Amino acid sequence: MTARISTCILLLAALSAAPALADVASFTSIQDNTLYVNDGELSSGAGPTMFSGATGAFGTGARRALVQFDLSSIPTGSTVTAVQLRLVVNQTVSGSYPIGVRRVTASWGEGTSDAGDNGGQGTQATANDATWLHRFYNGTFWTNPGGDFAGANSATTNVTGLGAYTWGSTAQMVFDVQGWVTNPATNFGYLLLGNEAAVGSAKRFATRESTIEENRPQLTVTYTPPSVPVAESTWSRIKALTQ
């Protein structure tokens, strides 16, 4: 009997010390939008597409996409080990251009504006839409017109023709998402920054409103949840058996 108790104690101790296994979770965006350089009146919060790059000269053509994901289902205390962003291009008339993802540093909104499938020219912003000037139309402004975001790309991918593209996993993306998991109040998502100096460089991506579910923005996170110790009541029972 003593040998069996000793074995149980050793087994439970080993289980309690064993590292947790990594988990993988995929998230569809909870909001996405396009910032149109033209003025502070244009948006497409509920539209099925978003843009990054330039449709014309910078003064009239720059477009920046915003995308955000809800990571609240990842357990507090988890360690993020890999991150990958997947977006689908469903229209382009240009060649290959790099598009960077940058961590957004202020909250922003998605209203009911819908510029339609083409969407390149935007439409009238509605309440709480993000625009080039506003985080939430028409009362809360960005500190910097065109969005508040990190000064360097977290990842960069060359985007050419139609199809799916991925960003990451990079050390900076892992750092970004780890910060969001640790402090959810700082999770404002990513901004897609294209080549705004090249006329016609804009790429059109599917948003969460796309009728094709597999084309919607997706963030895949690999993480290790915090270790779960053996319950105190279990140890108490073992202790009682050995007394």
Summary of the structure (lengths in Angstrom):
residues: 243
radius of gyration: 23.0
end to end distance: 12.7
largest distance: 82.7
contacts: 797
relative contact order: 0.29
helix: 20%
strand: 34%
